[in-house]
Amino acid sequence: MSGWSSHEIERELPRLRGYARALTRDAVAADDLVQEALLRAYERASTYRPERSLRSWLLSILHNLFIDHKRREGSEQRRNARLSLLSEGLVAHGGQEQAVFLREIAARFEALPEEHRAVISLISVQGLSYHEAATTLGVPVGTVMSRLHRARAALREPQAAEAARLHVVGGKDAS
């Protein structure tokens, strides 16, 4: 089995979270990264050597996962850019309002973190179930549900942010 206890892992959580936040600069992404690192540590417990520091082993797993995510993100962005260039001439343009709306949606989608774009794509576009998406991404179903919820909220958020910036003179604000 493993050469460490759950209590030892719990002691390392603040350090793991701190390092993950330093890498991601985002508390939610950091928590996802820590969760994934702990899952990876559990899955690969047989590779842990008791003579090695548990902290450095866990931080190494976390760091490697972060690097893997960044590489995938860069690759995905390059693929999306190529796809966008290829599809420009294939789309029949509707009215001006529809074109503006579609550009806004595309921009919001592109601004999402890679893991959110992946979940939306797998579930909403590819039609996978939560379980199938979790298996595809190698994460728990709860993580898929959480990412999907945050991604949908982020796609809606620019409208809320725009409304918050507007101030009706002589009337009442919605907030």
C-alpha positions in Angstrom: 0.0 0.0 0.0 1.3 3.5 0.8 4.1 4.7 3.1 2.0 7.6 4.4 -1.2 8.1 6.3 -4.2 10.4 5.6 -3.1 12.5 8.6 0.3 13.1 7.0 -1.5 14.2 3.8 -3.8 16.5 5.7 -0.7 18.3 7.2 0.6 19.0 3.7 -2.7 20.4 2.3 -1.9 24.1 3.2 1.4 23.9 1.4 -0.1 22.2 -1.6 -2.8 24.8 -1.8 -0.4 27.6 -1.4 1.9 26.3 -4.2 -1.1 25.6 -6.4 -2.4 29.1 -5.9 1.0 30.5 -6.7 1.0 28.6 -10.0 -2.5 29.1 -11.1 -3.2 32.6 -9.6 -6.8 31.4 -9.1 -8.2 29.8 -5.9 -10.8 27.6 -7.7 -8.2 26.3 -10.3 -5.8 25.8 -7.4 -8.3 23.7 -5.5 -9.0 21.6 -8.6 -5.2 21.1 -9.1 -4.7 20.0 -5.5 -7.6 17.6 -5.8 -6.2 16.1 -9.0 -2.7 15.9 -7.4 -4.1 14.0 -4.4 -6.0 11.6 -6.7 -2.8 11.0 -8.7 -0.8 10.4 -5.5 -3.4 7.9 -4.3 -3.4 6.1 -7.7 0.4 6.0 -7.7 1.0 5.4 -4.0 3.2 2.4 -4.9 5.8 4.8 -6.4 6.3 6.7 -3.2 9.6 5.9 -1.4 9.5 6.4 2.4 13.1 7.7 2.3 11.8 10.6 0.2 10.0 13.6 1.7 6.2 13.2 1.3 6.0 17.0 0.8 8.4 17.1 -2.1 6.8 14.0 -3.6 3.3 15.7 -3.5 4.6 19.0 -4.7 6.3 17.3 -7.6 3.1 15.6 -8.6 1.2 18.9 -8.3 3.9 20.8 -10.4 3.9 18.1 -13.1 0.1 18.2 -13.4 0.2 22.0 -13.7 2.9 21.8 -16.5 0.8 19.1 -18.3 -2.3 21.4 -18.1 -0.4 24.3 -19.5 0.9 22.2 -22.4 -2.6 21.0 -23.2 -3.9 24.5 -22.9 -1.4 25.8 -25.4 -2.1 23.0 -27.8 -5.8 23.5 -27.5 -5.5 27.2 -28.2 -3.4 26.5 -31.3 -6.0 24.0 -32.6 -8.8 26.4 -31.9 -7.0 29.2 -33.8 -6.4 26.9 -36.8 -10.0 25.8 -36.7 -11.3 29.3 -36.5 -9.2 30.3 -39.6 -10.4 27.3 -41.5 -14.1 27.8 -40.7 -14.2 31.6 -41.4 -15.4 31.1 -45.0 -17.7 28.2 -44.2 -20.2 30.1 -42.0 -23.1 31.8 -43.6 -23.4 35.2 -42.1 -26.8 36.1 -40.8 -28.0 39.5 -39.7 -25.6 42.0 -38.1 -27.0 41.4 -34.6 -26.7 37.6 -34.9 -23.0 38.0 -36.1 -22.2 40.2 -33.1 -23.9 37.8 -30.7 -22.0 34.8 -32.2 -18.7 36.7 -31.9 -19.5 37.5 -28.3 -20.2 33.9 -27.5 -17.1 32.7 -29.3 -15.0 35.3 -27.4 -16.5 34.2 -24.0 -15.9 30.6 -24.8 -12.3 31.3 -25.8 -11.7 33.2 -22.6 -12.7 30.2 -20.5 -9.9 28.1 -18.9 -9.1 25.0 -20.9 -10.7 22.6 -18.4 -14.0 24.6 -18.6 -13.9 24.6 -22.4 -13.2 20.9 -22.4 -16.2 20.1 -20.1 -18.6 22.3 -22.1 -17.4 20.8 -25.3 -17.7 17.2 -24.1 -21.1 17.6 -22.5 -22.9 20.3 -24.5 -21.4 19.7 -27.9 -20.3 16.0 -28.0 -23.3 14.9 -25.9 -21.3 12.9 -23.3 -22.8 12.1 -19.9 -21.2 13.5 -16.8 -19.7 10.1 -16.1 -18.3 9.7 -19.7 -16.8 13.2 -19.5 -15.2 12.5 -16.1 -13.7 9.3 -17.6 -12.5 11.1 -20.6 -10.9 13.9 -18.6 -9.6 11.5 -15.9 -11.3 13.5 -13.1 -14.2 12.7 -10.6 -17.8 13.3 -11.7 -18.1 16.0 -9.1 -15.2 17.9 -10.6 -16.9 17.7 -14.0 -20.2 19.0 -12.5 -18.4 21.8 -10.7 -16.4 22.9 -13.8 -19.6 22.8 -16.0 -21.4 25.0 -13.5 -18.5 27.5 -13.3 -18.1 27.5 -17.1 -21.8 28.2 -17.7 -21.7 31.0 -15.1 -18.7 32.5 -16.8 -20.4 32.4 -20.1 -23.3 34.3 -18.6 -21.2 36.6 -16.5 -20.2 39.2 -19.1 -23.8 40.2 -19.5 -24.1 40.7 -15.7 -20.8 42.6 -15.7 -22.0 44.8 -18.5 -25.3 45.5 -16.7 -23.4 46.3 -13.5 -21.3 48.9 -15.3 -24.4 50.7 -16.6 -26.0 53.3 -14.4 -29.4 54.5 -15.2 -29.6 58.3 -14.6 -32.7 59.4 -12.9 -33.9 55.9 -12.3 -33.1 52.9 -10.1 -30.3 50.4 -10.6 -31.3 46.8 -10.7 -28.8 45.9 -7.9 
